[in-house]
Amino acid sequence: MDETRRHCFKLGRSQDPGIRNHTSLTRFILLGLTDDPQLQFLIFTFLLITYMLSVTGNLTIILLTLVDSHLKTAMYFFLQNFSFLEISFTSACIPRFLYSISTGDRDITYNACACQLFFTYLFGITEFFLLATMSYDRYVAICKPLHYLTIMNNKVCKRLISCCWMTALLIILPPLSLGLNLEFCDSNVIDHFVCDANPILKISCSDTWLIEQMFIVCSVLIFIMTLVCVLLSYMYIVRTILRFPSAKQRKKAFSTCSSHIIMVSITYGSCIFIYVKPSAKDEMTINKGVSILTTSISPMLNPFIYTLRNKQVKQAFNKLVKKIILLAKN
């Protein structure tokens, strides 16, 4: 570790003492989670398994929504896009970290780091807006069932998905574009296993106040805007469900929302946990732990939550398995 840090300090200084210390940085070093070889092996095995399950499970959901005629409603169109986002988000973080653990190479180029930062934030923020959109979809399905197909038609669904992506892109571009001008004087060591804004800003010798404020404002706006949309939707949903005459109807209505509620709870719960920091000393350790949850465990849980709690998805999965078995026999 000391050799790494000495190497970084050397990289970060100009050869001319008369020039202000700065660097045209070309590489960063990601510290990862631990230097213990046994723990690294356990982490590698765990992340590899969760990554494979995540990609396989979410690809299965995408395939089912594409081939099964019963899964052509707006709800499953949004689920298809959510699964794509989960694959993209975890793929932007985990494979590079697995490579780092397996080879011991902690170096990452400046351009690769910038790309990882851009895509993780793009996919992550788009997920928040998509979760809010999915809650609106559930509101229309339960509160306005007779007009559901008219309101949530194919054209509207595609526009809503486009809005999620475009809004996320417009939000992250200003702070990230300012971040490209940061200077690094004394270190290129990032205390994380991925390129994340917070540890990068900590090692910069530039004035990061404006970027930090932009990140805070954007984070609060995204969190509050999407959470308010989710809460309002479910307030109307609960009020409507409680008016249903039979317990069977109420149970069926709640079951259609349960999977989405679980995913919302995991996503927003982990986000809240990051910002409720016990102390400055433990801040990065907590953030790393929550990052593992959001980048590996949460994407893995998505397909299981939706398949185990959704009869239509389970039926579509069983039909697909039977078709594959029949094709294999022939």
C-alpha positions in Angstrom: 0.0 0.0 0.0 2.8 2.4 0.9 4.5 1.7 -2.5 1.2 2.5 -4.2 0.8 5.8 -2.4 4.4 6.9 -3.1 3.9 6.1 -6.8 0.7 8.2 -6.8 2.4 11.2 -5.2 5.2 11.0 -7.7 2.6 10.9 -10.5 0.8 13.9 -9.1 3.7 16.4 -9.1 5.0 18.6 -11.8 8.8 18.2 -12.6 9.2 21.9 -12.6 9.1 23.3 -9.0 8.2 26.7 -10.3 4.9 25.4 -11.7 1.9 24.8 -9.5 1.6 21.2 -8.5 -1.0 19.5 -10.8 -1.3 16.6 -13.1 -2.8 15.7 -16.5 -3.9 12.4 -14.8 -4.1 9.3 -17.0 -4.7 6.6 -14.3 -6.4 6.1 -11.0 -5.9 3.3 -8.5 -9.0 1.7 -6.9 -8.3 0.5 -3.3 -11.1 -2.0 -3.4 -12.7 -3.5 -0.2 -9.8 -5.3 1.5 -6.2 -6.5 1.2 -6.8 -9.8 2.9 -6.4 -12.6 0.3 -8.9 -14.9 2.0 -11.5 -12.1 2.2 -10.8 -11.2 -1.4 -11.5 -14.8 -2.5 -14.8 -14.8 -0.6 -15.8 -11.4 -2.0 -14.8 -12.6 -5.5 -16.8 -15.8 -5.2 -19.8 -14.0 -3.8 -19.8 -11.2 -6.4 -19.3 -13.6 -9.3 -22.3 -15.8 -8.2 -24.6 -12.8 -7.6 -23.5 -11.2 -10.9 -24.2 -14.4 -12.9 -27.6 -14.8 -11.1 -28.4 -11.2 -11.7 -27.6 -11.2 -15.4 -29.3 -14.6 -16.0 -32.4 -13.7 -14.0 -32.9 -10.3 -15.6 -32.3 -11.7 -19.1 -34.9 -14.3 -18.4 -37.4 -11.7 -17.5 -36.6 -9.7 -20.7 -37.0 -12.8 -22.8 -40.3 -13.8 -21.2 -41.8 -10.3 -21.7 -40.7 -10.5 -25.4 -42.0 -13.9 -26.3 -45.1 -14.4 -24.1 -48.3 -12.8 -25.4 -49.7 -12.5 -21.9 -46.9 -10.3 -20.8 -47.5 -7.5 -23.3 -49.1 -5.0 -21.0 -47.5 -1.7 -19.8 -46.6 -3.3 -16.4 -44.4 -5.9 -18.1 -43.0 -3.4 -20.6 -41.7 -1.3 -17.7 -40.4 -4.5 -15.9 -38.5 -5.4 -19.1 -36.9 -2.0 -19.1 -36.2 -2.2 -15.4 -34.4 -5.6 -15.9 -32.3 -4.1 -18.7 -31.3 -1.2 -16.4 -30.4 -3.7 -13.6 -28.1 -5.7 -16.0 -26.6 -2.5 -17.3 -26.0 -1.0 -13.8 -24.4 -4.1 -12.3 -22.3 -4.7 -15.4 -20.9 -1.1 -15.2 -19.5 -1.9 -11.7 -19.0 -5.6 -10.9 -17.0 -7.1 -13.9 -14.2 -4.5 -13.5 -14.0 -5.2 -9.8 -13.9 -8.9 -10.4 -11.0 -8.4 -12.8 -9.2 -6.3 -10.3 -9.5 -9.0 -7.5 -8.5 -11.8 -9.8 -5.4 -10.1 -11.4 -4.4 -7.8 -8.6 -4.4 -4.9 -11.1 -6.1 -2.0 -9.4 -5.2 0.6 -12.1 -8.0 2.1 -14.1 -7.5 4.7 -16.8 -8.9 8.2 -16.4 -11.2 7.7 -19.4 -12.4 4.3 -18.2 -13.1 5.8 -14.7 -15.0 8.7 -16.3 -17.1 6.3 -18.4 -17.8 4.1 -15.3 -18.9 7.1 -13.3 -21.1 8.4 -16.1 -22.9 5.1 -16.8 -23.4 4.1 -13.2 -25.0 7.4 -12.4 -27.1 7.4 -15.6 -28.4 3.9 -15.0 -28.9 4.5 -11.3 -30.8 7.7 -11.7 -32.9 6.3 -14.6 -33.9 3.5 -12.2 -35.4 6.0 -9.7 -37.5 7.6 -12.4 -38.6 4.3 -13.8 -39.7 3.1 -10.3 -41.8 6.3 -10.0 -43.2 5.6 -13.5 -44.0 2.0 -12.5 -45.9 3.3 -9.4 -48.0 5.5 -11.7 -48.7 2.5 -13.9 -50.0 0.6 -10.8 -52.1 3.6 -9.8 -53.8 3.7 -13.2 -54.3 -0.1 -13.2 -56.0 -0.2 -9.8 -57.7 3.2 -9.6 -58.7 3.5 -13.3 -59.0 -0.1 -14.5 -61.6 0.6 -17.2 -59.3 3.3 -18.8 -56.0 1.4 -18.2 -55.4 0.2 -21.8 -56.3 3.7 -23.2 -54.1 5.7 -20.8 -51.1 3.3 -20.7 -51.0 2.6 -24.4 -47.8 1.6 -26.2 -47.0 5.1 -27.4 -47.4 6.6 -23.9 -45.2 3.8 -22.3 -42.4 4.5 -24.8 -42.6 8.2 -24.1 -42.5 7.7 -20.4 -39.4 5.4 -20.8 -37.7 8.1 -23.0 -38.5 10.8 -20.4 -36.8 8.7 -17.7 -33.6 8.4 -19.7 -33.6 12.0 -20.9 -34.3 13.4 -17.5 -31.5 11.3 -15.9 -29.1 12.4 -18.7 -29.9 16.1 -18.3 -29.5 15.9 -14.5 -26.0 14.3 -14.5 -24.4 16.1 -17.4 -23.7 19.5 -15.7 -21.9 18.2 -12.6 -20.0 15.5 -14.5 -18.9 18.0 -17.2 -17.5 20.2 -14.4 -15.8 17.1 -12.9 -13.8 16.6 -16.1 -11.8 19.8 -15.2 -10.7 18.6 -11.8 -7.0 18.6 -11.0 -5.3 16.0 -8.8 -2.1 17.2 -7.0 -1.0 14.6 -4.5 -2.8 11.4 -5.1 -4.7 9.3 -7.6 -5.8 6.7 -5.1 -9.6 6.2 -4.9 -10.8 4.7 -1.7 -13.5 2.6 -3.3 -14.0 -0.4 -5.5 -15.7 1.7 -8.3 -15.2 5.2 -9.6 -17.6 7.1 -7.4 -18.0 10.9 -7.1 -17.4 11.3 -3.4 -14.0 9.6 -3.1 -12.8 11.3 -6.4 -13.8 14.8 -5.1 -11.9 14.0 -1.8 -8.5 13.5 -3.6 -8.9 16.5 -5.9 -6.9 19.7 -5.2 -9.4 21.8 -7.2 -12.2 23.8 -5.6 -15.0 21.2 -5.5 -17.6 23.3 -3.6 -19.8 24.0 -6.7 -19.7 20.4 -7.9 -20.5 19.1 -4.4 -23.5 21.5 -4.1 -24.7 20.4 -7.5 -24.5 16.8 -6.5 -26.4 17.4 -3.3 -29.1 19.4 -5.0 -29.5 16.9 -7.8 -29.6 14.0 -5.3 -32.2 15.6 -3.1 -34.3 16.6 -6.1 -34.2 13.1 -7.7 -34.9 11.5 -4.3 -37.8 13.8 -3.3 -39.4 14.0 -6.8 -39.5 10.3 -7.4 -40.4 9.4 -3.8 -43.3 11.9 -3.7 -44.6 10.3 -7.0 -44.4 6.8 -5.5 -46.0 7.8 -2.2 -48.9 9.8 -3.8 -49.5 6.8 -6.2 -49.7 4.4 -3.3 -51.8 6.6 -1.2 -54.5 6.6 -3.9 -53.9 2.9 -4.5 -54.4 2.0 -0.8 -57.5 4.2 -0.6 -59.0 2.6 -3.6 -58.2 -1.0 -2.5 -59.7 -0.4 0.9 -63.0 0.4 -0.8 -63.2 -3.0 -2.5 -66.1 -5.0 -1.2 -64.4 -8.4 -0.9 -61.2 -9.5 0.8 -60.3 -11.6 -2.2 -60.3 -8.5 -4.5 -58.2 -6.5 -1.9 -55.7 -9.4 -1.7 -55.4 -9.6 -5.5 -54.9 -5.9 -5.8 -52.2 -5.8 -3.1 -50.4 -8.7 -4.7 -50.1 -6.8 -8.0 -48.2 -4.1 -6.2 -46.2 -6.2 -3.7 -43.2 -6.8 -6.0 -42.9 -3.2 -6.9 -43.2 -2.1 -3.2 -40.3 -4.5 -2.3 -38.0 -3.1 -5.0 -38.9 0.5 -4.0 -38.1 -0.3 -0.4 -34.7 -1.8 -1.3 -33.7 1.0 -3.6 -34.8 3.9 -1.4 -33.8 2.2 1.8 -30.2 1.7 0.6 -30.1 5.4 -0.6 -31.3 6.7 2.8 -28.7 4.5 4.5 -25.9 6.1 2.5 -26.9 9.6 3.7 -27.4 8.6 7.3 -23.7 8.5 8.2 -22.7 7.6 11.7 -19.3 9.4 11.6 -16.9 10.7 9.1 -14.5 7.9 10.0 -16.9 5.2 9.0 -18.4 7.1 6.1 -16.5 5.4 3.3 -16.8 1.9 4.8 -20.6 2.3 5.0 -20.7 3.6 1.5 -18.7 0.6 0.2 -21.0 -1.8 2.0 -24.2 -0.1 0.6 -22.6 0.0 -2.9 -22.2 -3.8 -2.7 -25.9 -4.0 -1.9 -27.0 -1.7 -4.7 -24.6 -3.0 -7.4 -24.8 -6.8 -6.8 -27.5 -8.0 -4.4 -30.4 -5.7 -5.4 -30.1 -6.5 -9.2 -30.0 -10.2 -8.3 -33.1 -10.0 -6.2 -35.2 -8.3 -8.9 -36.0 -11.3 -11.0 -36.6 -13.5 -8.0 -39.0 -11.0 -6.4 -41.0 -10.7 -9.6 -41.0 -14.4 -10.6 -41.8 -15.7 -7.1 -44.7 -13.3 -6.5 -46.2 -13.1 -9.9 -48.4 -15.9 -11.3 -48.3 -14.7 -14.9 -44.5 -14.5 -14.9 -44.2 -18.0 -13.3 -46.6 -19.4 -15.9 -44.7 -17.8 -18.7 -41.4 -19.2 -17.3 -42.9 -22.7 -17.0 -44.1 -22.5 -20.6 -40.7 -21.4 -21.8 -38.9 -24.2 -19.9 -41.3 -26.8 -21.4 -40.7 -25.4 -25.0 -36.9 -25.6 -24.4 -37.2 -29.2 -23.1 -39.3 -30.2 -26.2 -36.8 -28.6 -28.6 -33.9 -30.3 -26.8 -35.7 -33.7 -27.1 -36.4 -33.2 -30.8 
